[in-house]
Amino acid sequence: PISEDEILRINFIFTIKYSEDFAKLEFGGNILVLPEKDELKSFLKAWKDKQIPEEFRAFLFNFIMNKCNIKALYLEDEMALPYHIPMPRITQESTD
């Protein structure tokens, strides 16, 4: 045990599908959250309706996307797949 308090384990699957079953990247994992007692009650109450409380939602989704997007970009590069997010581009201004 990492704590004597109750811990939430949140399982997730992050999927990137390419058109016409060309390819699919899928990441699965779990996040351990050590909430305060009142946050735990709020989370469990919302989860009865298969919802994530608003105060957790943005943090969890951003955490998952940050971790998975980096790994996805690496795999896309290695497997010569198109990137699933646009990369920043520098353009040269015309001098006309």
C-alpha positions as CSV (number, residue, x, y, z in Angstrom):
1,P,0.0,0.0,0.0
2,I,1.2,3.5,-0.8
3,S,-1.2,5.1,1.7
4,E,-3.5,4.2,4.5
5,D,-6.2,6.4,2.9
6,E,-8.5,5.2,0.2
7,I,-7.1,5.5,-3.3
8,L,-9.0,5.6,-6.6
9,R,-7.7,3.6,-9.5
10,I,-9.0,5.0,-12.8
11,N,-8.6,2.8,-15.8
12,F,-8.6,4.4,-19.2
13,I,-8.2,3.5,-22.9
14,F,-6.9,6.2,-25.3
15,T,-7.5,5.3,-29.0
16,I,-6.5,6.9,-32.3
17,K,-8.2,5.4,-35.3
18,Y,-7.1,6.0,-38.9
19,S,-9.7,6.0,-41.6
20,E,-10.9,2.8,-43.2
21,D,-9.2,0.6,-40.7
22,F,-5.8,1.6,-42.0
23,A,-4.3,1.7,-38.5
24,K,-5.2,2.1,-34.9
25,L,-3.1,3.1,-31.9
26,E,-4.5,2.2,-28.5
27,F,-3.1,2.9,-25.1
28,G,-4.5,1.5,-21.9
29,G,-3.5,2.2,-18.4
30,N,-4.6,3.4,-15.0
31,I,-4.1,6.4,-12.8
32,L,-3.9,6.3,-9.1
33,V,-5.6,9.3,-7.3
34,L,-5.4,10.0,-3.6
35,P,-8.3,12.3,-3.0
36,E,-9.4,14.1,0.1
37,K,-12.3,12.5,2.0
38,D,-14.9,14.9,0.7
39,E,-13.5,14.6,-2.9
40,L,-13.7,10.8,-2.6
41,K,-17.4,11.1,-1.7
42,S,-18.1,13.4,-4.6
43,F,-16.3,11.2,-7.0
44,L,-18.0,8.0,-5.9
45,K,-21.4,9.7,-6.0
46,A,-20.9,11.0,-9.5
47,W,-19.5,7.6,-10.6
48,K,-22.8,5.9,-9.7
49,D,-24.1,7.6,-12.9
50,K,-20.9,6.8,-14.8
51,Q,-19.8,10.5,-14.6
52,I,-16.5,12.0,-13.5
53,P,-16.9,15.1,-11.2
54,E,-16.2,18.4,-12.9
55,E,-13.4,19.2,-10.6
56,F,-11.5,16.1,-11.7
57,R,-12.4,15.9,-15.3
58,A,-10.1,18.4,-16.9
59,F,-7.1,17.3,-14.8
60,L,-7.6,13.6,-15.6
61,F,-8.2,14.1,-19.4
62,N,-5.3,16.5,-19.7
63,F,-3.0,14.1,-17.9
64,I,-4.1,11.1,-20.1
65,M,-3.8,13.1,-23.3
66,N,-0.3,14.5,-22.4
67,K,1.1,11.1,-21.7
68,C,-0.6,9.3,-24.6
69,N,-0.1,12.0,-27.3
70,I,3.7,12.0,-26.8
71,K,3.9,8.2,-27.1
72,A,1.5,8.3,-30.1
73,L,3.6,10.8,-31.9
74,Y,6.7,8.7,-31.4
75,L,5.0,5.5,-32.7
76,E,3.5,7.4,-35.6
77,D,7.0,8.5,-36.6
78,E,8.4,5.1,-36.2
79,M,5.7,3.4,-38.2
80,A,5.4,6.2,-40.9
81,L,1.8,7.0,-40.0
82,P,0.4,10.5,-40.4
83,Y,0.5,12.5,-37.2
84,H,-2.9,12.6,-35.4
85,I,-2.4,16.2,-34.4
86,P,-1.1,19.0,-36.6
87,M,2.6,19.9,-36.0
88,P,3.6,23.6,-35.8
89,R,5.0,24.9,-39.1
90,I,7.1,27.9,-39.9
91,T,6.4,29.6,-43.2
92,Q,8.6,32.1,-45.0
93,E,6.9,35.4,-45.7
94,S,6.7,36.6,-49.3
95,T,8.8,39.6,-50.1
96,D,6.7,40.7,-53.0
